Structures are given as structure tokens and as C-alpha cells.
Amino acid sequence: MDFATGTGTFLAEVLQQIFDKLPKDSGKKDLIIKEHVLKNVFGFEYLIAPYTIAHLKLSQYLKDNGYERKVKERVLYLLKEFSSLKILKPHLK
């Protein structure tokens, strides 16, 4: 979890570390990304410009590594205020 994502460089590096350790050609890569990575790696940004850059960077990173992100799958959230953190409830079970 990154509370000050900025342009997403830290999260991109986290994803790189995870992708380096994923089994190659096992057929489970998409399942691991969907069920574990996207549910446990996420960030928050308050400002729209860095949020937009990070969103594009992380979406492109996933695509470049063979994962097509679905519309509702998110790695990054734009926060107007910290009371918006109720979106974390599904992640913090």
C-alpha cells in the first residue's frame, strides 16, 4: 500500500519485483495477478495530475507484461480526503 503514490514509480518497481518472481509459462500468471497482486498492491494519490500519470504507467506496465486489466480492476485510487479510505474494507479482511 502506497499512500502517496505520486507518479507510480514505487508501485511500478513493486510490480516488477513480483513479475520477476512469477512462474514463467505456468498458465497461472493471470490468476495470480488477479487473485493476489491486484488485491494486495495498491496506492492512493490526492492530486489528479500525478494520479493520471501513475494510472497510465501502471496500466501500461501490466499490459506490457501480458496482463489485460479489466475495467473494474484497480491498482490506484484517487482520494479527495482520507475519509474515502472506506474503499479499503474489501482489501482488509
Contacts in CASP RR format, 6 or more apart in sequence:
PFRMAT RR
TARGET T0000
AUTHOR 0000-0000-0000
METHOD contacts of the structure
MODEL  1
MDFATGTGTFLAEVLQQIFDKLPKDSGKKDLIIKEHVLKNVFGFEYLIAP
YTIAHLKLSQYLKDNGYERKVKERVLYLLKEFSSLKILKPHLK
1 41 0 8 1.000
1 42 0 8 1.000
1 43 0 8 1.000
1 44 0 8 1.000
2 8 0 8 1.000
2 10 0 8 1.000
2 11 0 8 1.000
2 42 0 8 1.000
2 43 0 8 1.000
2 44 0 8 1.000
3 43 0 8 1.000
3 44 0 8 1.000
4 44 0 8 1.000
4 45 0 8 1.000
5 11 0 8 1.000
5 43 0 8 1.000
5 44 0 8 1.000
5 45 0 8 1.000
5 50 0 8 1.000
5 51 0 8 1.000
5 54 0 8 1.000
5 76 0 8 1.000
6 45 0 8 1.000
6 47 0 8 1.000
6 50 0 8 1.000
6 51 0 8 1.000
6 53 0 8 1.000
6 54 0 8 1.000
7 50 0 8 1.000
7 53 0 8 1.000
7 54 0 8 1.000
7 57 0 8 1.000
8 50 0 8 1.000
8 53 0 8 1.000
8 54 0 8 1.000
8 57 0 8 1.000
8 58 0 8 1.000
8 76 0 8 1.000
9 57 0 8 1.000
11 41 0 8 1.000
11 42 0 8 1.000
11 43 0 8 1.000
11 54 0 8 1.000
11 58 0 8 1.000
11 75 0 8 1.000
11 76 0 8 1.000
12 57 0 8 1.000
12 58 0 8 1.000
12 61 0 8 1.000
14 41 0 8 1.000
15 37 0 8 1.000
15 41 0 8 1.000
15 58 0 8 1.000
15 61 0 8 1.000
15 62 0 8 1.000
15 65 0 8 1.000
16 61 0 8 1.000
18 37 0 8 1.000
18 41 0 8 1.000
19 65 0 8 1.000
22 29 0 8 1.000
22 32 0 8 1.000
22 33 0 8 1.000
23 29 0 8 1.000
29 66 0 8 1.000
29 67 0 8 1.000
30 67 0 8 1.000
33 62 0 8 1.000
33 67 0 8 1.000
34 73 0 8 1.000
38 73 0 8 1.000
38 74 0 8 1.000
38 75 0 8 1.000
39 91 0 8 1.000
40 91 0 8 1.000
41 75 0 8 1.000
42 74 0 8 1.000
42 75 0 8 1.000
42 76 0 8 1.000
42 77 0 8 1.000
42 91 0 8 1.000
43 75 0 8 1.000
43 76 0 8 1.000
43 77 0 8 1.000
44 76 0 8 1.000
44 77 0 8 1.000
44 78 0 8 1.000
44 79 0 8 1.000
44 85 0 8 1.000
45 51 0 8 1.000
45 54 0 8 1.000
45 76 0 8 1.000
45 77 0 8 1.000
45 78 0 8 1.000
45 79 0 8 1.000
46 78 0 8 1.000
46 79 0 8 1.000
46 80 0 8 1.000
48 78 0 8 1.000
51 76 0 8 1.000
51 78 0 8 1.000
54 76 0 8 1.000
55 76 0 8 1.000
58 75 0 8 1.000
58 76 0 8 1.000
59 69 0 8 1.000
59 75 0 8 1.000
62 68 0 8 1.000
62 69 0 8 1.000
62 75 0 8 1.000
63 69 0 8 1.000
77 84 0 8 1.000
77 87 0 8 1.000
79 85 0 8 1.000
END
